[in-house]
Amino acid sequence: MKRKGFLTFLMSAFVVAVFVMSGCTKEGPPGPAGPKGEDGINGNDGTVGCIQCHNSDQTLAALTMQWEYSVHATGGNFERNTTSCAPCHTSQGFLERMAAGTQVTAEDIANPNPPNCYTCHNIHKTYTVDDWALTYADPITLWYPAGAEAVDYGKGNICGNCHQARIVNPVPVPGSGVTYKLTNSRYGTHHSPVANMLAGLGGYEKEDYDNSPHGSLVEDGCVTCHMADAYGWQAGGHTTKIEYDYHGSIEVNFAGCTTCHSDEDKLATELEEIQTEIAGMIDNLRTILKDRGYLGDDDLFLASSGSPLNLTADELGACLNFQMVLEDKSNGVHNYQYSKKLLEESISDLSK
């Protein structure tokens, strides 16, 4: 016991001695300064990337303003954020389903955005002008009809990935002799099946129909006409609009059309004739479908799972053709020959 206490005493004394000796040590005056080292490499200016787009040029402001007046921004129904609607109605849903190669999103999209800069361009990926590159530019593999060859509209491919027909079910087959049961009031290609219309694919056809050159000869498809030189915020550019109101009259932005159609006055006359003709044929088929009890005043089919319509191939085909040409919304401009033939055949089939 005494030995242990003595060792503790020695250890304590040693620690005290160390502290005393440390306290007695004094530092001398600083020595002379050494030679100056080499200057380091200057870092990059933090704004170098940003100012490639966010500069004193007002182009970005103009494009933003145009987009703000587009249907994408104001009428895109981007609250349609469920798994089946979000892939086209929301920006996040579009990017998710394109990356995954699916037709739906994994879940409903929270805090949905309408189609915007990030939807179509690689915004803030490299912080250079490369960010303006399109997110998806490859030819479009159409959802419908099954097995159709991919269509290529150049820069317009980004548009056609959404502006295409949804899957049609059931698909009427000419001459099949089958009775088809229609249970969906919204049967058909859904809204804006433009990619299909340009290519002449998806209607109820009994033979091969001719097509407008818009789908094959216009290099960048939709972009060529709908995003031509802007007229303020009313048309062209990122408004994607063709028509605009000018002091109470509807005008057409022909900026993207004049490469092929050099005579604007002649083109304006032809457009009016085409649209009047096709609109009249749509009305004619609408009346026939209503008289047969297939169509309601809201252009929805009078069909449900509890009260289906039992239709022949020609009857169901007429429903499909009506809906496809109607929802294309160009009244024949996108593909006059194809639209006219679909309507003619269906009117003839139901008038027998």
Secondary structure per residue as TSV (DSSP state, phi and psi in degrees):
chain	resnum	aa	ss	phi	psi
A	1	M	-	360.0	-40.5
A	2	K	H	-70.0	-36.0
A	3	R	H	-64.0	-42.7
A	4	K	H	-62.3	-41.2
A	5	G	H	-65.8	-37.4
A	6	F	H	-65.9	-39.1
A	7	L	H	-66.3	-38.5
A	8	T	H	-62.2	-40.0
A	9	F	H	-62.9	-43.2
A	10	L	H	-63.4	-41.8
A	11	M	H	-64.0	-41.2
A	12	S	H	-63.6	-41.6
A	13	A	H	-63.4	-37.1
A	14	F	H	-65.8	-42.9
A	15	V	H	-62.2	-42.9
A	16	V	H	-62.2	-41.0
A	17	A	H	-63.4	-38.8
A	18	V	H	-62.5	-44.7
A	19	F	H	-64.1	-40.1
A	20	V	H	-63.2	-44.1
A	21	M	H	-66.2	-38.2
A	22	S	H	-63.6	-40.5
A	23	G	H	-67.2	-24.2
A	24	C	H	-84.9	-14.6
A	25	T	-	-72.8	132.0
A	26	K	-	-117.6	139.8
A	27	E	-	-84.5	142.3
A	28	G	-	-83.2	177.7
A	29	P	-	-65.9	152.3
A	30	P	-	-62.3	147.7
A	31	G	-	-79.1	173.8
A	32	P	-	-65.1	150.3
A	33	A	-	-65.3	140.2
A	34	G	-	-77.7	174.3
A	35	P	-	-64.4	148.7
A	36	K	-	-69.9	133.8
A	37	G	-	-74.7	168.0
A	38	E	-	-70.0	144.0
A	39	D	-	-64.4	141.1
A	40	G	-	-72.7	167.7
A	41	I	-	-76.3	132.6
A	42	N	-	-63.4	139.0
A	43	G	-	-73.4	166.2
A	44	N	-	-71.9	146.2
A	45	D	-	-63.8	127.4
A	46	G	T	-63.6	-15.8
A	47	T	T	-100.4	1.4
A	48	V	T	-55.0	-46.2
A	49	G	T	-69.3	-45.6
A	50	C	G	-59.8	-44.3
A	51	I	G	-73.2	-6.3
A	52	Q	G	-67.2	-27.4
A	53	C	T	-114.3	-42.2
A	54	H	S	-93.1	74.1
A	55	N	S	-121.7	-165.6
A	56	S	S	-77.5	-9.6
A	57	D	-	-66.9	134.3
A	58	Q	S	-91.4	10.2
A	59	T	H	-59.5	-45.0
A	60	L	H	-61.4	-37.3
A	61	A	H	-64.8	-39.7
A	62	A	H	-65.8	-44.2
A	63	L	H	-63.9	-39.6
A	64	T	H	-63.6	-43.5
A	65	M	H	-62.8	-42.5
A	66	Q	H	-59.5	-46.7
A	67	W	H	-60.4	-39.2
A	68	E	H	-61.4	-23.0
A	69	Y	T	-100.8	6.2
A	70	S	S	-81.1	163.1
A	71	V	H	-68.0	-28.7
A	72	H	H	-55.3	-42.9
A	73	A	H	-84.2	-35.2
A	74	T	H	-104.0	-20.9
A	75	G	S	-141.5	27.5
A	76	G	-	-80.1	-0.3
A	77	N	-	52.8	43.8
A	78	F	T	-75.8	-1.4
A	79	E	T	-72.6	-10.3
A	80	R	-	-76.6	76.1
A	81	N	-	-106.0	14.0
A	82	T	S	-75.0	167.5
A	83	T	T	-57.7	-32.2
A	84	S	T	-88.9	-24.0
A	85	C	T	-95.8	-33.5
A	86	A	H	-56.3	-32.2
A	87	P	H	-58.1	-23.5
A	88	C	H	-117.6	-26.8
A	89	H	H	-85.7	-17.1
A	90	T	S	-124.9	149.3
A	91	S	H	-64.8	-47.1
A	92	Q	H	-63.1	-39.3
A	93	G	H	-66.2	-39.4
A	94	F	H	-61.5	-49.1
A	95	L	H	-65.0	-36.0
A	96	E	H	-66.5	-48.9
A	97	R	H	-72.2	-30.0
A	98	M	H	-68.6	-41.7
A	99	A	H	-66.6	-36.5
A	100	A	H	-86.5	-14.6
A	101	G	T	69.8	32.3
A	102	T	-	-113.6	179.9
A	103	Q	S	-112.2	0.7
A	104	V	S	-138.8	164.9
A	105	T	-	-93.7	160.9
A	106	A	S	-66.8	-36.0
A	107	E	S	-143.5	168.2
A	108	D	-	-58.5	147.1
A	109	I	-	-87.0	120.1
A	110	A	S	-81.3	145.2
A	111	N	S	49.4	57.5
A	112	P	-	-66.4	147.8
A	113	N	-	-114.7	150.4
A	114	P	-	-74.3	167.8
A	115	P	S	-53.3	129.2
A	116	N	-	-147.3	-165.8
A	117	C	H	-53.6	-43.7
A	118	Y	H	-69.1	-22.9
A	119	T	H	-67.9	-44.7
A	120	C	H	-100.9	-21.3
A	121	H	B	-124.1	155.2
A	122	N	-	-82.1	55.5
A	123	I	T	-61.0	133.4
A	124	H	T	57.7	39.3
A	125	K	S	-97.7	-45.4
A	126	T	S	-116.4	-10.6
A	127	Y	S	57.1	38.5
A	128	T	S	-134.5	179.5
A	129	V	G	-65.7	-12.7
A	130	D	G	-63.0	-19.4
A	131	D	G	-65.1	-16.0
A	132	W	G	-79.5	-8.5
A	133	A	S	-58.4	149.8
A	134	L	B	-72.9	143.2
A	135	T	S	-65.5	-37.5
A	136	Y	-	-141.0	121.9
A	137	A	-	-127.3	-0.6
A	138	D	S	-69.8	156.8
A	139	P	-	-52.5	153.0
A	140	I	B	-90.1	124.8
A	141	T	-	-88.7	105.9
A	142	L	-	-67.0	143.5
A	143	W	S	-70.0	-30.2
A	144	Y	S	-149.3	142.8
A	145	P	S	-74.8	155.5
A	146	A	T	-59.2	134.0
A	147	G	T	80.7	4.3
A	148	A	-	-66.6	145.1
A	149	E	-	-65.9	148.6
A	150	A	-	-61.0	145.0
A	151	V	B	-109.1	146.4
A	152	D	-	-124.8	111.8
A	153	Y	-	-114.1	27.4
A	154	G	G	58.7	-129.2
A	155	K	G	-62.5	-20.8
A	156	G	G	-74.0	-6.1
A	157	N	H	-62.1	-34.2
A	158	I	H	-61.4	-34.0
A	159	C	H	-73.7	-45.0
A	160	G	H	-67.0	-18.5
A	161	N	T	-65.2	-23.7
A	162	C	T	-106.7	-41.0
A	163	H	S	-81.2	66.2
A	164	Q	S	-141.8	167.1
A	165	A	-	-71.3	142.2
A	166	R	-	-79.2	171.9
A	167	I	-	-68.7	128.3
A	168	V	-	-92.9	133.9
A	169	N	S	-150.9	122.3
A	170	P	S	-81.4	159.7
A	171	V	-	-100.6	116.0
A	172	P	-	-71.8	137.6
A	173	V	-	-113.1	119.4
A	174	P	T	-55.7	135.0
A	175	G	T	73.1	10.9
A	176	S	-	-73.3	-25.5
A	177	G	-	74.1	6.7
A	178	V	-	-84.0	144.5
A	179	T	-	-95.5	120.2
A	180	Y	E	-97.0	139.0
A	181	K	E	-101.0	110.9
A	182	L	E	-95.3	119.6
A	183	T	-	-120.9	-0.1
A	184	N	-	-114.6	119.8
A	185	S	T	-66.6	-22.3
A	186	R	T	-104.8	31.5
A	187	Y	-	-56.8	143.9
A	188	G	S	127.4	-158.1
A	189	T	S	-84.9	-1.1
A	190	H	-	71.1	-165.9
A	191	H	S	-79.3	145.3
A	192	S	-	54.9	57.8
A	193	P	-	-83.0	50.4
A	194	V	H	-67.6	-41.7
A	195	A	H	-57.7	-38.1
A	196	N	H	-70.6	-42.6
A	197	M	H	-63.4	-43.0
A	198	L	H	-59.8	-38.4
A	199	A	H	-85.1	-12.9
A	200	G	T	69.5	48.8
A	201	L	-	-132.4	131.7
A	202	G	S	115.2	-12.5
A	203	G	S	-81.2	172.1
A	204	Y	-	-86.1	104.3
A	205	E	-	-115.2	139.9
A	206	K	S	-102.1	-7.2
A	207	E	S	-159.7	175.7
A	208	D	-	-75.5	127.5
A	209	Y	-	-103.8	151.3
A	210	D	-	-72.4	157.6
A	211	N	-	-127.5	154.5
A	212	S	-	-67.8	149.6
A	213	P	T	-70.3	-5.1
A	214	H	H	-57.7	-35.9
A	215	G	H	-79.2	-25.3
A	216	S	H	-109.7	-28.1
A	217	L	H	-104.5	-20.1
A	218	V	S	-83.2	109.4
A	219	E	T	-55.3	-45.9
A	220	D	T	-110.0	24.4
A	221	G	T	49.9	-126.9
A	222	C	H	-52.2	-42.0
A	223	V	H	-61.7	-36.4
A	224	T	H	-56.8	-45.4
A	225	C	H	-95.6	-43.7
A	226	H	H	-77.9	-21.9
A	227	M	T	-120.0	31.7
A	228	A	S	-68.4	-180.0
A	229	D	S	-46.8	129.5
A	230	A	-	-72.0	145.8
A	231	Y	B	-107.6	90.2
A	232	G	T	55.7	-133.8
A	233	W	T	-105.1	8.2
A	234	Q	T	-85.5	-34.0
A	235	A	B	-157.8	160.3
A	236	G	S	71.4	-176.3
A	237	G	G	54.7	-141.3
A	238	H	G	-84.4	7.3
A	239	T	G	-75.8	-28.3
A	240	T	-	59.0	16.1
A	241	K	-	-92.8	148.3
A	242	I	S	-99.5	-46.7
A	243	E	E	-97.7	152.4
A	244	Y	E	-152.0	157.6
A	245	D	E	-88.1	125.5
A	246	Y	E	-125.9	100.6
A	247	H	T	52.9	43.7
A	248	G	T	91.9	-4.8
A	249	S	E	-119.6	148.6
A	250	I	E	-86.1	122.5
A	251	E	E	-112.1	161.2
A	252	V	E	-116.8	133.6
A	253	N	-	-84.7	99.8
A	254	F	-	-88.6	10.0
A	255	A	T	-56.2	-35.0
A	256	G	T	-89.9	-6.8
A	257	C	T	-97.4	-23.3
A	258	T	T	-71.4	-12.8
A	259	T	T	-61.6	-39.4
A	260	C	T	-98.3	-36.9
A	261	H	-	-109.0	89.7
A	262	S	-	-73.1	-26.3
A	263	D	-	-95.1	100.6
A	264	E	H	-63.2	-41.0
A	265	D	H	-63.5	-42.8
A	266	K	H	-63.9	-41.8
A	267	L	H	-62.8	-42.9
A	268	A	H	-60.2	-40.8
A	269	T	H	-65.7	-44.7
A	270	E	H	-62.7	-42.0
A	271	L	H	-60.6	-44.8
A	272	E	H	-62.9	-40.8
A	273	E	H	-65.3	-44.9
A	274	I	H	-63.0	-48.4
A	275	Q	H	-67.8	-35.8
A	276	T	H	-65.4	-42.8
A	277	E	H	-64.0	-50.0
A	278	I	H	-68.2	-39.5
A	279	A	H	-61.1	-37.9
A	280	G	H	-66.2	-38.0
A	281	M	H	-69.7	-36.9
A	282	I	H	-61.3	-44.1
A	283	D	H	-63.3	-38.9
A	284	N	H	-62.6	-48.3
A	285	L	H	-67.4	-35.5
A	286	R	H	-59.4	-45.2
A	287	T	H	-62.0	-42.8
A	288	I	H	-62.9	-44.9
A	289	L	H	-64.2	-37.6
A	290	K	H	-67.2	-44.4
A	291	D	H	-61.5	-30.5
A	292	R	T	-83.6	-4.5
A	293	G	T	80.6	20.9
A	294	Y	-	-94.3	-24.4
A	295	L	B	-129.5	139.5
A	296	G	-	-93.8	176.3
A	297	D	T	-66.1	-20.1
A	298	D	T	-92.0	11.5
A	299	D	S	65.3	20.2
A	300	L	-	-100.7	147.0
A	301	F	B	-75.5	143.5
A	302	L	S	-84.2	64.7
A	303	A	-	-139.4	146.2
A	304	S	-	-154.4	170.6
A	305	S	S	-64.4	-30.8
A	306	G	S	-83.7	-20.4
A	307	S	S	-140.8	73.9
A	308	P	-	-74.9	160.0
A	309	L	E	-99.9	128.3
A	310	N	E	-98.7	112.2
A	311	L	E	-127.8	149.6
A	312	T	-	-75.2	171.9
A	313	A	H	-60.5	-42.3
A	314	D	H	-66.8	-37.4
A	315	E	H	-68.5	-45.8
A	316	L	H	-66.6	-36.9
A	317	G	H	-62.0	-36.6
A	318	A	H	-65.8	-38.3
A	319	C	H	-62.7	-43.4
A	320	L	H	-64.4	-45.5
A	321	N	H	-66.4	-39.5
A	322	F	H	-59.3	-49.3
A	323	Q	H	-66.7	-38.0
A	324	M	H	-66.9	-47.1
A	325	V	H	-69.8	-38.4
A	326	L	H	-61.5	-48.9
A	327	E	H	-76.7	-15.0
A	328	D	H	-62.1	-31.6
A	329	K	-	66.7	9.0
A	330	S	S	-100.0	-3.6
A	331	N	T	50.5	46.6
A	332	G	T	95.0	-11.6
A	333	V	S	-65.1	-41.7
A	334	H	S	-63.1	-41.5
A	335	N	-	-155.1	84.4
A	336	Y	H	-60.4	-49.0
A	337	Q	H	-60.7	-44.6
A	338	Y	H	-68.9	-45.9
A	339	S	H	-58.3	-46.5
A	340	K	H	-62.8	-43.5
A	341	K	H	-66.2	-41.4
A	342	L	H	-58.4	-45.6
A	343	L	H	-69.4	-42.8
A	344	E	H	-57.8	-48.3
A	345	E	H	-61.9	-43.1
A	346	S	H	-70.4	-40.0
A	347	I	H	-61.8	-41.4
A	348	S	H	-65.4	-44.0
A	349	D	H	-60.7	-40.7
A	350	L	H	-87.0	-5.3
A	351	S	T	-98.6	-1.2
A	352	K	-	-73.8	360.0
